């Protein structure tokens, strides 16, 4: 019988309560450790198609009669269209439709550079672009608001400030033997997915719409598009078979989808709207910059007495307040904690989620602050973290569903103990050091998510679900889970995904949620199919169900008999066995979080300020690991993005006009293969006994979170310099070195210190 | 009519002057294995070989490669490098991967057992935002296994 219950769901640190329907049968978790397929390295199922260039991304889809869109974007950060003339554009070769600011989401009052103002559909993209250049606009220029501190002063906020506290910070201050206060800054970074944001919209009559889109959430796009055009949700079909990266920036429909849909409606033809790289870097979201004014106090034994943080997020014209204060509230046992977070509404492009939004920024500040405190107290930084380890979530006194952070620290010990040896390799110019930083994040996933498993006469199985594989290898993990439950080799499992008309609702591929949300549903669906096979086999072979099991493609009886699966499924000829499964609730009253620690080894040229990261060891607790091969790829990818955030990436705006100076990939520096250090991945791999039938948490985001702080702390270890601003350019590094030198010249033994 | 050879097949070149090789391959011939990610020569996703040398097809005019031999990912599908990439998990979203493999096969044609330094030098023009780099290096180091 289906049962209706209320449960909590979290995406990117934002919680909602919701009703879900759960099945009665609850599966016991598998034993820990590698099983037949789960827990063993498996190359990704669709790797060949992607590698051979056979995979069809949205960028590769060409529908009959398809037109191409180009967008006129505001060259100004704040302006008003006084007059717009599209007549010449309408007459240009190949042009089929032109839309102006009166059609949403196009606007005559752009509030950031890159906001869409007008759009053209033409036979070719080149024609559409040429026509856009013929649109004449008379602009009224307005003064843009670009400074986040000024925005806070003027109360220009994206939403109400988030104020949270527990205990009493003043009391904690009075109890402190040492206090450290510092300001940290993080820069705006751009996602730069290799496949730019794009969608193809095709109307069928005036009440059905198909959207092919590069997205992390086909169901979110379906809902948004249906609402916008007043359509029943089932009249909107959203398809994303392969997609070329998102990192949080492709969680919704986006203006380009609506523009394609409007142009398709105007022309009666399918229309593709694909952003260029420069448009991508103007208006497809960003990780917003932050200013963090932080204070920490501790007793001389290292016990934290208070944590206090004021966080200013430069959110931009739209978006939401990413939880920059989250790590400060969640990471340590500390009775007195206060955080205030502001989202500044500016004439800059809207932020979007970017791989652990808020926590990447907030962990940089918090974990550098902890090391500055450790230096002041002369306590080993790892020991300081151990002394403040939390045994439960102090925010609301909930127990953790599982927490292996102390085990992560234990595994970090041998890498941490290399400090003397690493420092000893320093010479007059190159100073070497080791640093570490802890990680906390969500990643427990949640309902609803559904899967079907279909087994054909040939004894092959298909997992059918409306999820996406955005490059994380989630489809392969689902195949492994189904294979394990069905006792089949993984190459007999097909995973059909990415089409809202051909599978049930599935989770967003964001918030490290695909495996913890979808995995349990796939296992439940496979178990449902397995149960049916055993029921049929029991009748066919005259055995009791309880003596039968599925293994290695066989139906095995405990009395020694075994029969190939096809012997049973073959009876059905074209018939099929259909299993269905859903994601159950999250554990009641518990906090589900992921944890970890990274240890970085760096070399700093104290003459030029060059920083070279030589090694990063990543130790994370994400519950049961389904595919260690794909998991290590996720860890490496997160660290490499983190390395870019730490050392080379920054969106630069002209401070007077708000114009983006880094729209191209030669100006905006993402890491190359030559920038990559040695990376060691160590996943604790202990199932969370309270979480679902798998005990798996998500892994997409945790690895990017502590990287910047671990590097900055290693720099301090190597040179004594406090770097407090990302990216750590040579300028910032030399500033930190200069400051450290001046500090050393100050007289020691100051009684006030 | 001018001609060029693509993956060993002769093609009459009917494209208009000013067409990029990447556009010609993708739009005129339907060879969509070659990806365009920046369209201005900064990222390497569009890499193809001309007479065995990797070039950026998005900033190469198709008429400049008349009578030359162009090799795209479609012509390299049976190269052992492809399986090496899959085996090593040297791809995530896969959008940059055809370009990576085109560059990697050109490298090992010149240097069958490249050193780590040689790999980093030859591959640093192929950006991968997912950060599959450690495994790309592994795939290139072990392609003959």
Interface residues (C-beta under 8 A of the other chain):
Chain A: X43 X44 X46 X47 X48 X50 X51 X52 X53 X54 X55 X56 X57 X59 X60 X62 X191 X192 X193 X194 X195 X196 X242 X243 X244 X245 X247 X276 X277 X470 X471 X472 X473 X629 X630 X632 X633 X634 X636 X637 X638 X639 X640 X641 X664 X665 X666 X670 X671 X672 X673 X674 X676 X679
Chain B: X26 X27 X30 X31 X32 X33 X34 X35 X36 X37 X38 X39 X40 X42 X43 X45 X72 X73 X74 X77 X82 X83 X85 X86 X87 X89 X91 X92 X93 X94 X95 X96 X97 X98 X101 X119 X120 X121 X123 X124 X125 X126 X127 X128 X129 X130 X131 X132 X133 X134 X135 X136 X137
